[in-house]
Amino acid sequence: MNKIKKIFIIYAVCIIISINFSSFNIAKENRSESIVEILIKPRPSYLAGNIYVDDNNTVGPWDGTIMYPYQFIQDAVDNAKNFSTIYVASGIYYENVKVNKSIYLCGENYHTTIIDGGGFDSVITVTIQLVTIKGFRIQNNMDLGCKAGIAVEYVDNCWIIGNKIVDTYWTAIYIRSSHYNKISNNKIINNYGSGIELCGSNNIVDNNTVNANVGSGMTLTGGSCVVSDNKFNGNDCWGVFVWNSPGDNIIKRNVFYNNARQGVFTYNSYCSYIYNNDFVNNTEGNAAQAYSINVWDNGFPGGGNYWSDFEEHHGPSYDLFTGPNQNIPGHDGIIDQGGNYGGLNPYVIIGRYQDFYPLAHPLHDTLTQIGTTPTDDIE
């Protein structure tokens, strides 16, 4: 009975939210911006000095200077001060790096600066806040337990930006009970598990390419996270799987293309907001939810999502009317009932919820632009 009562209360709250959607949209967008501000403001200057690493320096001496760089990344981390910058030259580094200082760890180029875990442990493990990792190709972690390409464990305010993560097991990036972190502009491709495991609140995942992974593109169990402007294409399970989430996540402006199950599936999760995404040709339906209550559009005029199978399930997709009730003659890019009077023409999500303002056209212009080739940029 308590569970039924809880579900009823949450449902009522979501109904109230949908009735007052105009003011809610503003608050929702402001909340998204406030997370970005929280992430940006604490970033350190990393002015404690520069340390250099080059695997070509095999005979020493090694003092971390540009003339005598360390041969191994771990030596640079161990000898760094907080807020140092560690520059790593192109090469192959067979290491499992433990980061326990607030540093900026910067590879020369993610095509040529490779950290190979050798099949042991996570490739990089971060256990302190205010770490930035950028410019590496990460590969070959341990195929056992909760090991990852990059693991961020029980810490906040870390950035993983501009890396390529391939050929890892279990998951490429693991955010474990950590908050206010940012995963941005990474290529997460051809991993033997999920692309991202996100377990924490107020994290941002944006502008990543998450393609052709054996598991889901991303699994999200946290709340108040923003997932935007990513490409989840050709993964062997879901594009994004949201489960046991307390809610208030925003999933917007993403592309979900040709994933083996749904583009988005939510299970036992409440009041996430999913809008302005392109759902294209996902094998078991474009989206689904179970034991969940979510909002699948951004009201009028913000609109909902583009659904490639709209006509297959709901008939012709007209755009002859505009307005909150789609009954004022005009065009607005939102599908309506057509005919003489128009009216709302919602898309029904598997699980009985609806996108009341489905988009008539995809937000990304061409298949090339949305990166529909599953092995996009795998060189």
N, C-alpha and C positions, 0 to 999 in steps of 0.2 A: 504493500500500500504506500509506504514512504517513497519508493522508487517511482510509482505512478504519479504521486503528488508532485515529486521533484520535476518529472518530465512535463507535467501540465504547467507548472510555474514557469519553466524555461520556455515552453511553447508560447505562453501568454506574453512573456517579456519580448520574445522575437516578433510577435504580432504587433505589440505596441511600437517596437522599433520600426517595423515596416510602415506603420501608419504615419510616423513622424520622420520619414526617410530623408527629407530635404535637409533638416537641421542635423540629422544624424550623419549624413554624408560629409558635412563640413567638419564635424567633430572627429569622424573617422580619419579624414585626410590629415587633420591637425595632429592626431595621435601618431600617424605614420611619420610625419615630419618631426615630431618631438623625439621619437626613437632615434632618428638620424642625428638630431642635435646631441642627444645623450652619448651617442657613439663618437661623434666628432670631437666634442669639447675636451675629453680627457686625453687625447692623443699627445704623447710626449714629443719633444723636439729631437730626441735621439742625438744629443750634442755631447755625449760623454766620450766621444772619440770613435775613430774608424779602425776596424780590424779586418785583415785581408786573409783569404784562404785560396790556395791554388794547389790542386793535386799534383801538378808538375814539380813542385818543390819536394822531391823525394829524399834529398840528402841533407837538408837544413843549411844553415841554422833556421830556427823557426821562432819568430817573436811577434808575428802578426802584423808586421809593417808591410808596406807595399813591396819593399825590396826582399824581405824574408817572410813571406806569408806562411801561415800554418798549412800543413798538408791535409789536415782533417777538420771538418766543421766542428766536431765536438770539442776539440782543443780550443778553438776560437770561443765557443760558448763558455767553456770552463774558465777562461782567462778574461772574459769580458766583464765590464761593469754594467750596472743597470743603465739603460738608455744609450747603449753603444749601438753602432751600426756595423754589421758584419757583411762584407762584400765577398761573394763566393764566385770565383772564376769558372768558366766553362770546364767541364770534366765530368767524370763518373765517380761518385763518392759512395763507397759501399759502407754505409753506416746506419745506425739507429740512433737518431739525435734526440737527446733529452734537453729540453729548453726550460731552465729554472731561473732565468733572469729576463727582465723586461727589455727586449732587444728588437731591433729591426734586422731580420735575416733576409738578405737580398741576393738572389741568384742573378748571374749575368744575363741569362736568356733561358726561357723555359724549354726551348728546343734542345739546348746543348748543356745545360747545367742540371745534372741528373743525380738524384739521391736514390740509391737502390738499397732496400732493407735486407737483401740477401735471404728473404724468407724467414726473418726473425723479428718478432715484436712488431710494434707500430714503427713506421719509417721515421716520423717525427712525433714526439709527445710533448705537449705544452702543459706545464703545471703552475704557471704564474701569469698574472694579468699583464695587459699592455704589451703584447707581443704581436709583431707583424711579420708574416711570411709571404714572400713575393718572388716570383721569377724562377721557379723550379719545376722540373719534371720529377714526380714522385711515383715510385713503383716498387712492387715486390715485398709486401709486408708478410707477416706470419698468417698462414691459413688455419688459425685456431683461436677460439675465444674472441673477445671484443677488441681485436687489434685492427688498426686502420692505416691508411696512407698517412693522414694527419689526424691525431687525436688531441682534442682540447678538453682537459678534464678538471672540472670543479673550479674553473676560473672565469673571469669576466673580461670584457673589453679587449678581445683579440681579433685581429684581422687576418684573413686568408685571402689574398688577392693575386690575380694574374699568374696562377700556376696551371700546370697540366698534370692530371693525376690519372694514371692508366695502369692496368695489370695489377690491381690490388685485390685482396680478398676481404670478404665480409662487408667492408664499406670503405669508400675512398676518404671521406671526411666524417669524423665522429665528434659531435659537440655533446659532451656528457655533463649533464647537470650544470650547465654554464650559461651565462646570460650576457646580453648586450654585446654580442659578437657579430662580426660581419664576414660573410662569404661572398666574394664578388669577383666577376670577370675571370672565372676559372673554366678550364676545359676538363670535364670529368667524363671520361670516355672509355668504354671497353673494360670495365672492372668486373670481377667475378663475385659480385654482390651488389648492394645498393650504392648509389652515388653519394648520398648524404644521409646521415642519421642525426637528426636535430632534436636533442633532448634538453630543453631549457626554454626560458622565456625572453621576450624582447630581443630576439635575434633578427638580423636582416640577411636574406639570401637574394642577391640580385645580379642580373646580367651574366649568368653562368650558362654554359652549354653542357647539358647532362644527357648524353646520348649512349645508346647501345650497351647499357649495363645489364648484367645477368639478373639482378634484383630490380627493385623500384628505382626510379630516378631519385626520389627523396622520401624518407619516412619522417613524419613530424609528430612528436608527442608533446611538444611544449605549447605555451599559450602566448598571445600578444606578439606573435612574430609576423614579419612582413616578407612575403615571397613574391618578387616582382621581376618582370622583364627577363625571365629565363626561358630557355628552350629545353623541354623534356621530350626527347624524340627517340623512338625505337628501343625503349627499354623493355626487358623481358617480363616485367610485371606492371605495376601501376606507374604513371608519371609521377604523381605525388599521392602518398598514402598518409592520411591524417587519422591517428587512432588514439583513443583515451586522452584527447586534448581538452583542457579546460575552456578553450575557445578564445575568441577575440583575435584570431589570426586574420590577416588580409592576404588573399591570393589574387593577384591582379596582373594584367598585361603579360601573361606568359603564353607560350605556345605548347600545346600538348598534341603531339602528332605520332600516330602509328605505334603507340605503346601496346603491349600484348594484352593488357587487361583494360581498365579504364584510364582516361587521362587523369582524373582525380577520383579517389574513393575515400570517403570518411566513415569511420566506425567508432561508435560510442563517443562522439565529439559534438560540441555544442557551440552555436553562434559564432562560426567563422564566416567571413564575407568573401565571396568568390565572384569576381566580375571582371569584365573587359579582357577575358582570355580567349584564345582561339583553340577550340577543340576540334581536331581534324582526324578522322579515320582511325580512332582507337578501336581495337579489335572487339572488345566485349561491351561496347557502348562507350560513349564519350565521358560520362560521369555517373557516379552512383553514390548512395549513402545508405547506412544501416544504423539504427539506434542513434541517429544524429539529427540535429536541427541546425540548419545553416541558412544563410541568405545568399541567393545565387544571382543577384543583380544589384545595380547601384541606383535603382530608381530612375526617375525621369528628370533631366535628360541624360543622365550618366550612362544609362543602358546596362545590359547584361553581358552575355558572352556570345561568341559566334559558335554555332553548332553545325558541323558539316552534314549531319544526318537529320536536320530539321524537317525537310520535306518528306523524307522517308517515313517519319513517325507522325507528322502533323499536317501534311498537305502543303499546298502552295505557300510561298513566303512573299507576301505583298509588303510594299512600303508606300502606301498611298495616303496615310494619315499620320498625324503627330499629336503631341500633348500627353498628359499623364494617363488619360484613358484611351489614347490612340484613336480619337474620334473627330479630330479637326483636320480638314483636308490639307495635305502637305507632306513633304518627305523629311525624315529625320534619321534614317539609317537603322530604324528599329522595325522589326516585323510586326504587322498588324493583320486584322482579319480581312482587309480589303472590302469589296462590295460597295454598297451605298453608304454605309454607316461606320465602317471600320470597327474598332474595338481591340482590346488586348488579345494577343495570340501567344500565350506562354508556351515555353518548352518544358516538358515534364522530365525531371531527373529520375533515374532509376531509384526508387525509394520514395516516390510520390511528392517530392517538393518541386517547386517550379521556378524557372527564370521568367519573370513577367515581362521583361523587355529584351528578348533575344535580338542579336544584331543581324542585320541583313547581309553584311559583308565582313570578311575577316579583317582584323586590325593590321595584319602584316600583308603587304601587297602581293607578294609572289612566293612560290614554294622555295625559291632560291634564298629569299630574304629570311625566311623562318628556319632555314638550315635543316631541311627535311631529310637530308642524307644522314643515316644513323651514325656513320663513321666520320662525320664532319671534322676536319682538321685533326686527323689522327697521325700525321707524319711524325 
